[in-house]
Amino acid sequence: MATPQAMGPPGNPMLDGGGAVQPPGTDMTGICFRDQLWLNTYPLDRNLVFDYFALSPFYDWTCNNEQLRMRSVHPLDLSQLSKMTGTEYMLSEVMEPHLFVIRKQKRDSPDKVTPMLAYYILDGSIYQAPQLCNVFAARIGRALYYIQKAFTTAASKLEKIGYVDSENETALLESKVGKETIDLKEVKRVDHILASLQRKLPPAPPPPPFPEGYVPPQTAETEKVTETQEAVESQAPIVDPIIDQGPAKRMKF
């Protein structure tokens, strides 16, 4: 916040040996200016707002408005500014007494002006409006930062989950291996008992032949296979969206 200055008609710092001139396009969006002593003394309206703006470091003392002030002409007189060329300030938006928007522009002819920067006075505080490209760059940079942060957080959580899952799988495999351990002696003993029983029992007789004309009943598996074959044969082929439904195949009215 700037230091309040003494009252009186503002002088030209170039002639008085004052501060340096701000070059056009200087980024001063990080500062604001407010002179509470001036605000307590004068009303902030469309007639005096430019005198208040001239006290700020945003003001370019080489502008055409300053030449009009030195000739005791109102600095926002459009009839006089349109006859000049160079840098000038225009009051573009007014909502007295709270908001004033001042546009800095370069005039090449009475009808040709090029906007350069914008400033706004909000409740007595003067700010430089940021350029649109800087706003987009800042918003995109902030969005990319949060996206990268979200991916980093998700990746760290997934790594933890994968580590826990691998530990759980290892523990389960170890417990399964421990449970499924087979005693070879027990297996040999069971095989020996089964072999001895097989030697003692006589061989099974062959099944009698089926009578002539006998048809064996169908089991559930054979019925399922038959039904599947019939369904496949009765099902229509899949419609091809290009070959079967192309423009040449569609009905014409």
Disulfide bonds with the S-S distance in Angstrom:
none
